[in-house]
Amino acid sequence: MNGTRAIPSFSLMRVLHAAVALVLATFVAACGQGQQQAGAPPPPAVTVATPTKRTVFDFDEYVGRFAAVDSVEVRARVSGYLDGVHFKDGQMVKQGDLLFTIDKRPFQNAVDQARANLATAKSNLSYAEADLNRGRELVGQRTITEQIFEQRSQAFRNAQASVSGAEAALHNAELDLEWTELRAPINGHIGDRRVSQGNLVTGGSGTTTLLATIVSTDPIYFEFTFDEASYLRYERLAKNGRDVASRDADVKVALKLIDEPDYEHDGHMDFVNNVIDSGTGTIRARAVFANPNGVFTPGMFGRIRVPASPPYEALLVPQAAIGTEQTRKFVYVVGADNTVSERFVTLGQATNDNLQVVKAGLGPDDRIIVNGLLRARPGAKVTPQQEGAQPPAAPANAPPKPSAKNESSAKTQAKD
């Protein structure tokens, strides 16, 4: 033995355990101090707003077609050869514009003959009148008998009737001559000609020749149908003094075409039929719209919006704030302690500015989350920011946001 004393193995293990415990305690203390310095993360920030108050009304939407207020088929009233066409297919025409001309020569001859017959009848009337006057003097002198005088009186009356008949025949011949010129009976849009120049057209009271069709364009009707339940609802509201789509009310309506996103055209109700179709269970209605530019065309489809309730004050929220849980709709409401709660609501109809009417489930002072729904959970706290307000300033003791260079350096150190 050289005098060196050996250390027991269990003493060496106790020393190592003590060293390890000291290192762990130092590391935990450092981590706790770092957490105290960094602080807990704040609740997520969301944007909140109170519901908007606005006077609105409920409405129903229907699909229908445009129809002309006036539609006229231009047909010949006398028979003859078509002598001229005085319009272009599809043009706009005014009342009184010349459209077609039928050969006038035979009708002019009939007028001339009727005038000659009238002149003959008037001549006979003058002779009969003079003969009657002479007979009146002679019968007073007992030169002629009463019978002869009555015969002269009868001849005078027959001459008067002949004149009346000749005048009527002349008027009829002149009317036929006038009907050789077919003029537009209304202002409107004329279609294409159905008969070309030179063809024989048939007029009169029997089967006549259709020459063209004219439809008025301004104003224009919009015809649609709605079901019996809607009809009853409208009528009962009208009976209570609330004018909606009843037959007695000049109700304002709006319309859009198939390529338009919004209801841009204003009109009013004009007619509701007096019977319900037993086959379809619907009733026909009609509205009137101005059409100064001629965009609306008879037969064109459109969509009409009809008021279904009197105006009332409602709460509206942005459509983006509304969530869906199966068939129910909800919004997130932030309480006084900034805790989120889920509120189920009953919705009305949407407006043109992306707002939704809320009929039940929401109060006028409730703060609803309009932005940041994915960051909110029922029962959790949030940091609400009023819609339109400036973002809150950073706390004075908050650590500065690292720059891109420092952030890159930190990432490199973490890798090392």
KAPE-V365025 format. One record per backbone hydrogen bond with DSSP energy under -1.0 kcal/mol. CO is the residue of the C=O (numbers start at 1). NH is the residue of the N-H. Records with the same first field share a line. If there is no record, write none. Layout:
# KAPE-V365025
CO: NH ; NH
This chain:
# KAPE-V365025
8: 12
9: 13
10: 14
11: 15
12: 16
13: 17
14: 18
15: 19
16: 20
17: 21
18: 22
19: 23
20: 24
21: 25
22: 26
23: 27
24: 28
25: 29
26: 30
27: 31
28: 32
29: 33
30: 34
31: 35
32: 36
33: 37
34: 38
35: 39
44: 383
46: 385
47: 370 ; 371
48: 387
49: 368
52: 316
54: 314
56: 312
58: 308
60: 306
62: 304
64: 302
65: 223
66: 299
67: 221
70: 216
72: 214
74: 211 ; 212
80: 201
81: 103
82: 198
84: 101
88: 91
91: 190
93: 188
94: 97
97: 184
99: 86
100: 182
101: 83 ; 84
104: 108
105: 109
106: 110
107: 111
108: 112
109: 113
110: 114
111: 115
112: 116
113: 117
114: 118
115: 119
116: 120
117: 121
118: 122
119: 123
120: 124
121: 125
122: 126
123: 127
124: 128
125: 129
126: 130
127: 131
128: 132
129: 133
130: 134
131: 135
132: 136
133: 137
134: 138
135: 139
137: 141
138: 143
145: 149
146: 150
147: 151
148: 152
149: 153
150: 154
151: 155
152: 156
153: 157
154: 158
155: 159
156: 160
157: 161
158: 162
159: 163
160: 164
161: 165
162: 166
163: 167
164: 168
165: 169
166: 170
167: 171
168: 172
169: 173
170: 174
171: 175
172: 176
173: 177
174: 178
175: 179
178: 181
180: 102
182: 99 ; 100
184: 96
188: 93
189: 215
191: 90
196: 199
199: 82
201: 80
202: 209
209: 76
211: 194
212: 74
213: 191
214: 72
215: 189
220: 289
221: 67
222: 287
223: 65
224: 285
226: 283
227: 231
228: 232
229: 233
230: 234
231: 235
232: 236
233: 237
234: 238
235: 239
236: 240
237: 242
238: 241
244: 246
249: 251
251: 269
253: 267
254: 305
255: 265
256: 303
257: 260
262: 264
265: 255
267: 253
268: 288
271: 286
277: 281
281: 228
282: 277
283: 226
284: 273
285: 224
286: 270 ; 271
287: 222
288: 268
289: 220
291: 294
297: 300
300: 66
302: 64
303: 256
304: 62
305: 254
306: 60
312: 56
314: 54
315: 358
316: 52
317: 356
318: 321
319: 322
323: 330
325: 328
328: 325
329: 345
330: 323
331: 343
332: 369
333: 341
335: 338
338: 382
339: 335
340: 379
341: 333
343: 331
346: 359 ; 360
349: 357
354: 319
355: 351
356: 317
357: 348
360: 346
367: 334
368: 49
371: 47
372: 375
373: 376
377: 380
380: 340
383: 46
385: 48
386: 389
395: 398
403: 407
404: 408
405: 409
406: 410
407: 411
408: 412
409: 413
410: 414
411: 415
412: 416
